[in-house]
Amino acid sequence: MRVNGKVNPSVVIVRVQQKTPSSDPQKGLDSFPSFGSGVLISAEGKILTAAHVVQAADQICVEFLDGELIPARVVATSTSAL
């Protein structure tokens, strides 16, 4: 949905890979993909997303509107409610 030409490019997809125990004990861990949304909040590339999107992530990538994927990392978290 295109809300505004200036806002739409700031919305991103936050793609994560998360390792969880396998249902087969011989396999050890399975890696599962997941995703959430985020918003670009600075010219330096900082993204704001919900903590639950990245809290258990082993790998994080951000996908921009044009399909470009950029590796990412968590730089800060907060558990306080607004």
C-alpha positions as CSV (number, residue, x, y, z in Angstrom):
1,M,0.0,0.0,0.0
2,R,1.5,3.3,-1.0
3,V,0.6,5.9,1.6
4,N,3.0,8.7,0.7
5,G,5.9,8.8,-1.6
6,K,8.2,10.2,1.1
7,V,7.1,7.8,3.8
8,N,7.0,4.5,1.9
9,P,10.8,4.3,1.2
10,S,11.5,4.5,5.0
11,V,9.5,1.3,5.7
12,V,11.7,-1.8,5.6
13,I,11.4,-5.5,6.1
14,V,13.6,-6.9,8.9
15,R,14.5,-10.5,8.0
16,V,16.0,-12.7,10.7
17,Q,17.3,-16.3,11.1
18,Q,16.8,-17.9,14.4
19,K,18.2,-21.2,15.7
20,T,15.9,-23.4,17.8
21,P,16.3,-26.9,19.1
22,S,15.3,-29.5,16.5
23,S,12.5,-32.0,17.0
24,D,15.2,-34.6,16.1
25,P,17.8,-34.6,18.9
26,Q,20.4,-35.9,16.4
27,K,20.1,-32.7,14.3
28,G,20.9,-30.3,17.2
29,L,19.5,-27.0,16.0
30,D,17.3,-25.9,13.2
31,S,17.4,-22.5,11.6
32,F,14.1,-20.8,11.0
33,P,13.5,-17.6,9.0
34,S,11.2,-14.9,10.3
35,F,10.5,-11.3,9.6
36,G,8.9,-8.1,10.8
37,S,8.7,-4.5,9.8
38,G,10.9,-1.5,10.7
39,V,11.3,2.2,10.0
40,L,14.4,3.9,8.8
41,I,15.0,6.7,11.4
42,S,18.4,8.2,10.5
43,A,20.5,9.0,7.5
44,E,23.2,6.7,9.1
45,G,20.9,3.8,8.5
46,K,19.4,3.2,12.0
47,I,16.2,1.2,11.9
48,L,13.5,1.1,14.6
49,T,11.7,-2.2,15.0
50,A,9.9,-4.1,17.8
51,A,12.2,-5.9,20.2
52,H,10.5,-9.3,19.7
53,V,11.4,-9.2,16.0
54,V,15.2,-9.3,16.7
55,Q,15.5,-10.6,20.3
56,A,16.3,-14.2,19.4
57,A,17.9,-13.6,16.0
58,D,21.2,-15.1,15.0
59,Q,21.3,-13.2,11.7
60,I,19.6,-10.0,10.7
61,C,19.1,-8.4,7.3
62,V,17.1,-5.3,6.3
63,E,15.3,-5.3,3.0
64,F,14.6,-2.0,1.4
65,L,11.7,-1.0,-1.0
66,D,14.0,-1.6,-4.0
67,G,14.8,-5.2,-2.9
68,E,18.3,-4.3,-1.6
69,L,19.3,-6.5,1.4
70,I,21.8,-5.1,3.9
71,P,23.2,-7.1,6.9
72,A,22.2,-5.5,10.2
73,R,22.9,-5.8,13.9
74,V,21.2,-4.8,17.1
75,V,22.7,-1.7,18.7
76,A,20.2,-1.0,21.5
77,T,17.1,-2.5,23.0
78,S,14.5,-1.3,25.5
79,T,11.8,-3.2,27.4
80,S,10.1,-0.2,28.8
81,A,6.5,0.5,27.7
82,L,5.5,3.9,26.4
